[in-house]
Amino acid sequence: MRMKRSLVLALFAISTSTMLAGYNSVLAAETKETAAEAPDKEDEGIASKSSVLEDGVYSAEFDTDSSMFHVNEANEGRGILTVKDGEMTIHVSLVSKSITSLFAGTAEDAQKEGAELLEPTTDKVTYSDGWTEEVYGFDIPVPTLDEEFDVALIGKKGKWYDHKVVVTDPQAENAASEGTAVEDLNLEDGSYTVEVALEGGSGKATVETPAVVNIQDQKATAEIIWSSSNYDYMLVDGEKYEPVNTEGNSAFEIPVPGFDYPMPVTADTVAMSTPHEIDYTLTFDSSTLKKAE
């Protein structure tokens, strides 16, 4: 009797074990299937951060870890983010001319032979009270959005410092809506003159002002003449424009989507050892428009 009871218990244990094993197998299979169907939150997050903005011009927040190195208060913490061929660069105007060079990386790497330093542009900023000031600005490569990256700087004392910066909140720039649209001026077809202000680059280049603007069917085209013969093309809203002259200073005919705002343009110069694209802005002052004589 005792042996029969032992045998029954043994058979029950084996049966129970087999049932549990089968259940666990089914549960594991269902869990694996569910995991395969559900999105991977971590991968999803990585994909969203690595996605690149479409080519164009944006306004973006530029934050740093320093009270001395930051965007000028006149620009309310924002810079101009340019995306071209998937590569991002942000132009920021600083608070003074104290920072003489930047480096996209660490201070240690900035001091190595062959390091490519970022040279300043001379920017004009206008404060809320109307006072204007010239400060240094920089075009800084942006490897990714919403994540800190290294930027080193050097000042007049010749010492390098490490900093962390982050670029966030890109917002597409609608150029004409920020200024005065051509159609809002109700101009008759014909040629006009208008004062134009150039900003960016080293501050040495200029353009002739007033410039001639031609209006046709509520669309404007400007004749831009540089102070140098070394510009071989211009880029406006991703379109390439060749010089319209073969002698004298470089001259171009470019579209003007609107007035009274800093219109981003790029000009390529061959004055250096290798051709070099430089970012500028052109501001056409609609209050100075006059019918050309």
C-alpha positions in Angstrom: 0.0 0.0 0.0 2.9 2.3 0.9 4.5 1.5 -2.5 1.3 2.3 -4.4 1.0 5.6 -2.7 4.6 6.5 -3.6 4.1 5.4 -7.1 0.9 7.6 -7.4 2.8 10.6 -5.9 5.6 10.1 -8.3 3.3 10.0 -11.3 1.5 13.1 -10.1 4.8 15.0 -9.8 5.8 14.0 -13.3 2.5 15.0 -14.7 2.5 18.4 -13.0 6.1 19.1 -14.1 5.2 18.3 -17.7 2.1 20.6 -17.6 4.1 23.5 -16.1 6.9 23.1 -18.7 4.3 23.2 -21.5 2.7 26.3 -20.0 6.0 28.1 -19.5 6.9 27.3 -23.2 3.6 28.8 -24.4 4.0 31.9 -22.1 7.6 32.4 -23.3 6.5 32.2 -26.9 3.7 34.7 -26.4 6.0 37.1 -24.5 8.5 37.0 -27.3 5.8 37.6 -29.9 4.5 40.6 -27.9 8.0 42.0 -27.5 8.6 41.7 -31.3 5.4 43.6 -32.0 5.9 46.4 -29.4 8.2 49.3 -30.4 11.5 49.5 -28.7 11.3 52.7 -26.6 15.1 53.0 -26.4 15.6 52.6 -30.1 12.7 54.9 -30.8 14.3 57.6 -28.7 17.7 57.2 -30.5 16.0 57.4 -33.9 14.2 60.6 -33.0 17.4 62.3 -31.7 19.5 61.2 -34.7 17.0 62.4 -37.3 18.2 65.4 -39.3 16.2 68.5 -40.1 15.4 69.3 -43.7 17.8 71.7 -45.4 16.9 75.3 -44.6 17.3 78.1 -42.1 15.9 77.9 -38.5 15.9 79.9 -35.3 17.2 77.8 -32.4 18.0 78.0 -28.7 21.7 78.0 -27.9 22.5 77.3 -24.2 25.9 77.0 -22.5 27.2 76.2 -19.1 28.8 79.6 -18.6 27.6 83.1 -17.6 30.4 84.6 -19.6 29.9 82.6 -22.8 26.4 82.9 -24.2 24.2 84.5 -26.8 23.8 88.3 -26.7 20.7 89.4 -24.8 19.5 91.2 -27.8 18.9 87.9 -29.5 17.1 86.4 -26.5 19.2 83.2 -26.3 18.7 82.2 -30.0 20.9 81.8 -33.0 20.4 81.1 -36.7 20.7 77.4 -37.5 21.5 76.5 -41.1 21.0 73.0 -42.4 22.8 72.2 -45.7 23.2 68.7 -47.1 22.3 67.3 -43.7 25.0 69.2 -41.8 24.0 71.8 -39.2 25.7 75.1 -38.3 24.5 77.7 -35.9 25.5 81.3 -36.0 25.4 83.0 -32.6 26.2 86.6 -31.7 28.1 86.9 -28.4 28.1 89.6 -25.7 31.4 91.3 -26.7 34.7 90.9 -28.6 36.5 89.2 -25.7 36.3 85.7 -27.2 38.7 85.6 -30.1 38.4 82.0 -31.4 36.3 78.9 -30.8 37.0 75.2 -31.4 34.4 72.5 -32.1 35.8 70.1 -29.5 37.9 70.1 -26.3 40.5 72.6 -25.2 43.1 69.9 -25.4 42.3 69.1 -29.0 42.2 72.8 -29.9 45.9 73.2 -29.0 47.0 70.3 -31.2 48.8 70.9 -34.5 46.4 71.2 -37.4 43.4 72.1 -35.3 40.9 74.2 -37.3 39.8 77.1 -35.2 36.6 79.0 -35.8 37.3 82.7 -36.5 34.8 85.4 -35.4 32.5 87.5 -37.5 31.7 91.1 -36.6 28.0 91.3 -35.8 25.8 94.4 -35.1 23.2 93.8 -32.4 20.3 96.2 -31.5 19.1 96.2 -27.9 15.5 96.9 -26.8 16.3 100.5 -26.1 17.5 101.1 -29.6 21.2 101.1 -28.7 23.4 99.2 -31.2 26.8 97.5 -30.6 29.3 95.5 -32.6 30.2 92.1 -31.1 31.8 88.9 -32.2 29.8 86.1 -33.7 30.7 82.5 -34.6 29.4 79.8 -37.0 29.5 76.7 -34.8 29.1 73.1 -36.3 26.2 71.3 -34.6 26.7 67.5 -34.4 23.2 66.8 -33.0 20.2 68.5 -31.5 19.0 68.3 -27.9 22.3 66.8 -26.7 25.4 68.6 -25.1 28.6 68.8 -27.1 32.0 70.2 -26.5 33.1 73.7 -27.5 36.4 75.3 -26.4 37.1 79.0 -26.4 40.1 81.3 -26.1 40.1 84.9 -25.1 42.5 87.8 -25.3 44.6 86.3 -22.4 45.5 83.3 -24.6 44.1 80.6 -22.3 41.7 77.8 -23.6 38.6 76.9 -21.7 36.2 73.9 -22.0 32.5 74.4 -22.2 29.4 72.4 -22.9 26.7 73.7 -25.2 23.3 72.4 -26.5 21.1 73.5 -29.4 17.4 73.0 -29.0 14.0 74.1 -30.3 14.6 74.6 -34.0 11.9 76.7 -35.6 11.7 77.2 -39.4 12.4 80.8 -40.4 9.7 82.3 -42.6 11.7 85.1 -44.1 9.0 87.2 -45.8 6.5 86.9 -42.9 9.1 88.2 -40.4 9.7 91.3 -42.6 7.7 93.1 -45.2 6.4 91.0 -48.1 7.0 92.4 -51.6 3.3 92.2 -52.4 2.5 94.3 -49.3 4.4 97.2 -50.7 2.1 97.5 -53.8 5.0 98.6 -56.0 4.5 99.1 -59.7 6.7 97.1 -62.1 10.1 98.8 -62.6 13.5 99.6 -61.1 14.0 101.0 -57.7 16.9 101.8 -55.4 17.0 100.7 -51.8 19.5 100.8 -48.9 20.9 97.4 -48.1 22.9 96.4 -45.0 25.4 93.5 -45.0 26.4 91.6 -41.9 28.6 88.5 -41.3 32.0 87.4 -42.5 35.1 89.1 -41.2 33.4 92.5 -41.5 35.8 93.6 -44.2 33.6 92.9 -47.2 30.8 95.3 -48.2 28.2 95.6 -50.9 27.2 98.7 -52.8 24.3 100.6 -51.3 21.8 101.7 -52.3 21.3 98.7 -54.5 19.0 98.4 -57.6 15.9 96.3 -57.1 13.7 95.3 -60.0 10.0 94.6 -59.5 8.1 92.4 -61.9 4.7 90.9 -61.1 5.1 91.6 -57.4 8.4 89.8 -57.3 11.7 91.5 -56.5 15.3 90.9 -57.8 18.3 92.8 -56.4 21.5 93.6 -58.1 24.2 93.0 -55.5 27.7 94.3 -56.2 30.5 93.3 -53.8 33.6 95.3 -52.8 35.7 92.5 -54.2 36.1 90.5 -57.5 36.8 87.3 -55.6 33.2 86.0 -55.2 32.4 83.3 -57.8 28.9 82.4 -56.7 26.1 83.1 -54.2 23.6 80.8 -52.5 20.1 82.0 -51.7 17.6 79.6 -50.2 19.6 76.7 -51.6 19.8 78.1 -55.1 23.1 78.9 -56.7 23.6 82.2 -58.6 26.6 83.0 -60.9 28.1 86.4 -61.4 26.4 88.5 -64.1 29.7 90.3 -65.0 33.2 89.2 -66.1 35.1 92.3 -65.1 35.3 94.5 -62.0 33.8 93.6 -58.6 31.6 90.5 -58.4 28.0 91.3 -59.2 24.9 89.1 -58.8 21.2 89.2 -59.5 19.4 87.5 -56.6 15.7 87.1 -55.5 14.5 89.2 -52.6 11.5 87.4 -50.9 10.9 90.3 -48.5 12.2 93.5 -47.0 13.2 94.7 -43.4 14.6 91.4 -42.1 18.1 89.9 -42.2 17.9 87.6 -45.3 20.5 84.7 -45.1 22.8 84.4 -48.1 26.1 82.5 -48.7 28.9 83.8 -50.9 31.9 81.8 -52.0 35.2 83.5 -52.2 38.4 82.4 -54.0 40.5 85.0 -52.2 41.9 82.4 -49.8 44.1 79.4 -50.5 41.0 77.3 -51.2 37.5 78.5 -52.1 35.5 79.2 -48.9 31.8 79.7 -48.4 30.9 82.5 -46.0 27.5 83.1 -44.5 26.1 86.7 -44.5 22.7 88.4 -44.1 21.4 91.2 -46.3 18.7 93.6 -45.0 16.8 95.7 -47.5 15.2 98.7 -45.9 11.8 99.3 -47.5 11.5 102.8 -46.1 14.3 103.9 -48.4 12.8 102.5 -51.7 12.9 105.1 -54.5 12.0 104.9 -58.1 15.3 104.6 -60.1 16.1 107.5 -62.3 
